[in-house]
Amino acid sequence: MDRNKKIKLGALLLYVILALIVVFLTHPAYIISITLVLLPPSIINYLWLKNSRRKILIFSLLSALLFAPPLELMARLLNVWDVSSILVRPFGLIPLENMFFAFLNFFWVLSFYEYFVDKDGKKPHNEKFKYLIALYLLFAALIYSLFFYNQQLIASSYVTIAVIALIIPGFLIFRQNPHLLRKTILPTLFFAIVFFLYEIVSLQVGSWFWPGEYLFPIKLWGHIFPLDDIIIWYFLSTPVLIGGYEFFVDDDK
């Protein structure tokens, strides 16, 4: 990585830290903290790209609209996580704030990956993208149908969600292309820091909380903080997101 990119990477992290200090001191609504902490660096990183903007935006929007809501629904039925929401919740369960967060999670991670790791090259259209959309639609149709039939059939623990959404897809993707794993190291480490700092502050200001049951719960400042979250979200979700993007949208290299 050249010196200019190292400076930009440091600037992104510095901005997140400064924004989190503001959140800690002011205790804004969750939607405001997302907008303050994650939106500006996401947009800036995205604007540094030249060739990958369209596919990242489309992929992130479709993933946030088709994949994230049914997954959130599965988790909320067992109270795996919850947030301090002020917006209307679809099905009375899904926080729209988390859908915005999910979009930025896809959007910024992939913008970061393309700019700092994958060199933002010009690549041909990937024909497999239509299969991803089909999988999203099938998954959403299944979860919504089962929700109206019998909610308990889809109520899922953190580990169950991880197996369905991350472990099985990740195994299939990286088994075929194991060399992609090394390209996920920098984004995984960077966003593990960002997500950890954001979660700690959010826990302190009451934006996020974990009311469910976990394999490895610990207490921080009197609040439950599951180590499951660190393992699954920090160290599994980013590699699998990048692997899925490479396989279905980019050039799988």
C-alpha positions as CSV (number, residue, x, y, z in Angstrom):
1,M,0.0,0.0,0.0
2,D,1.4,3.4,-0.9
3,R,1.8,6.3,1.5
4,N,-1.2,8.2,0.2
5,K,-3.5,5.2,0.9
6,K,-2.0,4.7,4.3
7,I,-2.8,8.3,5.1
8,K,-6.3,7.9,3.8
9,L,-6.8,4.8,5.8
10,G,-5.7,6.5,9.0
11,A,-7.9,9.5,8.3
12,L,-11.0,7.2,8.0
13,L,-10.2,5.6,11.3
14,L,-9.5,8.9,13.0
15,Y,-12.8,10.3,11.7
16,V,-14.7,7.3,13.2
17,I,-13.0,7.8,16.6
18,L,-13.8,11.6,16.6
19,A,-17.4,11.0,15.6
20,L,-17.8,8.3,18.3
21,I,-16.5,10.8,20.9
22,V,-19.3,13.2,19.8
23,V,-21.9,10.4,20.1
24,F,-20.6,9.4,23.5
25,L,-20.9,13.0,24.7
26,T,-24.3,13.9,23.1
27,H,-26.2,10.6,23.2
28,P,-28.1,11.1,19.9
29,A,-30.8,8.8,18.6
30,Y,-29.4,5.6,17.0
31,I,-30.3,6.8,13.4
32,I,-28.3,10.0,14.0
33,S,-25.3,8.1,15.4
34,I,-25.3,5.9,12.3
35,T,-25.5,8.9,10.1
36,L,-22.7,10.7,11.9
37,V,-20.3,7.9,12.4
38,L,-20.6,5.7,9.3
39,L,-22.2,7.7,6.5
40,P,-19.5,10.3,5.8
41,P,-16.5,7.9,5.7
42,S,-18.6,5.5,3.6
43,I,-19.3,8.2,1.0
44,I,-15.8,9.5,1.0
45,N,-14.3,6.1,0.5
46,Y,-16.9,5.4,-2.2
47,L,-16.0,8.6,-4.1
48,W,-12.3,7.6,-4.2
49,L,-13.4,4.7,-6.5
50,K,-13.4,5.1,-10.3
51,N,-14.6,1.8,-11.8
52,S,-16.5,0.0,-9.1
53,R,-19.1,2.5,-7.9
54,R,-22.1,1.2,-9.8
55,K,-21.8,-2.5,-8.9
56,I,-21.0,-1.8,-5.3
57,L,-24.1,0.5,-5.0
58,I,-26.4,-1.9,-6.7
59,F,-25.1,-4.9,-4.7
60,S,-25.4,-3.0,-1.4
61,L,-28.9,-1.8,-2.1
62,L,-30.2,-5.2,-3.2
63,S,-28.5,-6.9,-0.2
64,A,-30.0,-4.4,2.2
65,L,-33.5,-4.6,0.7
66,L,-33.8,-8.3,0.0
67,F,-31.4,-10.2,2.3
68,A,-31.0,-8.1,5.5
69,P,-34.7,-7.7,6.4
70,P,-35.6,-11.4,6.6
71,L,-32.4,-12.1,8.4
72,E,-33.2,-9.4,10.9
73,L,-36.7,-10.9,11.3
74,M,-35.2,-14.3,12.2
75,A,-33.0,-12.7,14.9
76,R,-35.7,-10.4,16.3
77,L,-38.1,-13.3,16.9
78,L,-35.6,-14.7,19.5
79,N,-34.5,-11.2,20.7
80,V,-30.9,-12.0,19.6
81,W,-30.2,-8.3,19.4
82,D,-32.2,-5.0,19.5
83,V,-31.6,-1.3,19.1
84,S,-33.2,1.9,20.4
85,S,-35.5,2.6,17.4
86,I,-37.6,5.6,16.8
87,L,-38.9,4.6,13.3
88,V,-41.8,2.4,12.4
89,R,-40.8,-1.3,12.5
90,P,-42.0,-3.6,9.6
91,F,-43.8,-6.6,11.1
92,G,-43.5,-4.8,14.4
93,L,-40.0,-6.3,14.7
94,I,-37.5,-5.0,12.1
95,P,-35.7,-1.8,13.1
96,L,-35.4,0.3,9.9
97,E,-32.3,1.8,11.5
98,N,-30.6,-1.6,11.3
99,M,-31.5,-1.8,7.6
100,F,-29.7,1.5,7.1
101,F,-26.8,0.2,9.1
102,A,-26.8,-3.0,7.0
103,F,-26.6,-1.0,3.8
104,L,-23.6,1.0,5.0
105,N,-22.0,-2.2,6.3
106,F,-22.1,-3.6,2.7
107,F,-21.4,-0.3,1.0
108,W,-18.4,0.8,3.1
109,V,-16.8,-2.6,3.5
110,L,-16.9,-3.2,-0.3
111,S,-15.8,0.4,-1.1
112,F,-12.9,-0.1,1.3
113,Y,-12.0,-3.5,-0.2
114,E,-12.0,-2.2,-3.8
115,Y,-10.0,0.9,-3.0
116,F,-7.4,-0.5,-0.6
117,V,-7.1,-4.1,-1.7
118,D,-8.6,-4.9,-5.1
119,K,-7.2,-1.9,-7.0
120,D,-10.7,-0.8,-8.3
121,G,-9.9,-2.2,-11.8
122,K,-12.2,-2.3,-14.8
123,K,-13.8,-5.8,-15.0
124,P,-16.4,-7.4,-17.2
125,H,-20.0,-7.9,-16.0
126,N,-20.4,-11.0,-13.9
127,E,-23.3,-13.1,-15.2
128,K,-23.6,-14.8,-11.8
129,F,-25.1,-11.7,-10.2
130,K,-28.6,-12.8,-11.5
131,Y,-28.3,-16.0,-9.5
132,L,-27.5,-14.1,-6.3
133,I,-30.7,-12.0,-6.8
134,A,-32.6,-15.2,-7.3
135,L,-31.2,-16.6,-4.1
136,Y,-32.1,-13.4,-2.2
137,L,-35.7,-13.6,-3.5
138,L,-36.0,-17.3,-2.7
139,F,-34.6,-16.7,0.8
140,A,-36.9,-13.7,1.4
141,A,-40.0,-15.5,0.1
142,L,-39.3,-18.5,2.3
143,I,-38.7,-16.5,5.5
144,Y,-41.8,-14.3,5.0
145,S,-44.0,-17.3,4.2
146,L,-42.9,-19.2,7.3
147,F,-43.3,-16.1,9.4
148,F,-47.0,-15.9,8.5
149,Y,-47.4,-19.7,8.8
150,N,-45.5,-20.3,12.0
151,Q,-43.1,-17.8,13.4
152,Q,-41.3,-20.3,15.6
153,L,-40.0,-22.1,12.5
154,I,-37.8,-19.2,11.7
155,A,-36.9,-17.8,15.1
156,S,-33.1,-18.3,15.2
157,S,-30.2,-17.9,17.6
158,Y,-27.1,-16.0,16.8
159,V,-25.2,-19.2,16.0
160,T,-28.0,-20.5,13.7
161,I,-28.0,-17.3,11.8
162,A,-24.3,-17.5,11.5
163,V,-24.4,-21.0,10.1
164,I,-27.1,-20.1,7.5
165,A,-25.8,-16.7,6.4
166,L,-22.1,-17.0,6.9
167,I,-20.5,-20.3,7.6
168,I,-22.2,-22.4,4.9
169,P,-21.8,-19.7,2.2
170,G,-18.3,-18.9,3.3
171,F,-17.2,-22.5,3.2
172,L,-18.6,-23.0,-0.3
173,I,-17.1,-19.7,-1.6
174,F,-13.6,-20.1,-0.1
175,R,-13.4,-23.8,-0.8
176,Q,-13.5,-23.0,-4.5
177,N,-11.3,-19.9,-4.2
178,P,-9.1,-20.1,-1.0
179,H,-6.7,-17.5,-2.2
180,L,-9.4,-14.8,-1.7
181,L,-9.1,-15.2,2.0
182,R,-5.8,-13.3,2.1
183,K,-7.5,-10.4,0.4
184,T,-10.0,-10.1,3.2
185,I,-7.4,-9.7,6.0
186,L,-7.0,-5.9,5.9
187,P,-10.7,-5.1,5.6
188,T,-11.5,-7.6,8.4
189,L,-9.0,-6.1,10.8
190,F,-10.0,-2.5,10.0
191,F,-13.7,-3.1,10.4
192,A,-13.2,-5.2,13.5
193,I,-11.8,-2.1,15.1
194,V,-14.5,0.2,13.7
195,F,-17.3,-2.2,14.7
196,F,-15.9,-2.8,18.2
197,L,-15.5,0.9,18.9
198,Y,-19.0,1.6,17.6
199,E,-20.6,-1.2,19.6
200,I,-18.9,-0.2,22.9
201,V,-20.0,3.4,22.5
202,S,-23.5,2.3,21.4
203,L,-23.8,0.0,24.5
204,Q,-22.8,2.9,26.7
205,V,-25.3,5.4,25.2
206,G,-28.2,2.8,25.0
207,S,-28.4,2.5,21.2
208,W,-27.7,-1.2,21.1
209,F,-28.4,-4.1,23.5
210,W,-28.4,-7.8,23.6
211,P,-31.5,-9.2,25.4
212,G,-31.1,-12.9,24.2
213,E,-29.1,-15.9,25.2
214,Y,-25.5,-16.4,23.9
215,L,-22.7,-18.9,24.0
216,F,-20.2,-16.5,25.5
217,P,-21.9,-13.6,27.3
218,I,-19.8,-11.2,29.3
219,K,-20.8,-8.1,31.2
220,L,-19.5,-4.6,30.4
221,W,-20.7,-1.7,32.7
222,G,-23.6,-3.9,33.8
223,H,-24.7,-4.7,30.2
224,I,-24.6,-8.0,28.4
225,F,-22.0,-8.1,25.6
226,P,-21.8,-11.4,23.7
227,L,-18.4,-12.6,22.5
228,D,-20.5,-14.5,19.9
229,D,-21.0,-11.1,18.2
230,I,-17.2,-10.5,18.0
231,I,-16.5,-13.9,16.5
232,I,-19.5,-13.9,14.0
233,W,-19.8,-10.3,13.0
234,Y,-16.3,-9.0,13.2
235,F,-14.4,-12.0,11.9
236,L,-16.9,-13.9,9.7
237,S,-19.2,-11.4,8.1
238,T,-16.5,-9.2,6.4
239,P,-14.7,-12.1,4.7
240,V,-17.9,-13.7,3.6
241,L,-19.3,-10.4,2.3
242,I,-16.1,-9.9,0.3
243,G,-16.1,-13.5,-0.9
244,G,-19.7,-13.3,-2.0
245,Y,-19.1,-10.0,-3.8
246,E,-16.1,-11.5,-5.6
247,F,-18.0,-14.6,-6.6
248,F,-21.3,-13.1,-7.7
249,V,-20.4,-9.5,-8.7
250,D,-16.7,-9.1,-9.3
251,D,-14.2,-11.3,-11.2
252,D,-13.7,-14.0,-8.4
253,K,-10.0,-13.3,-8.4
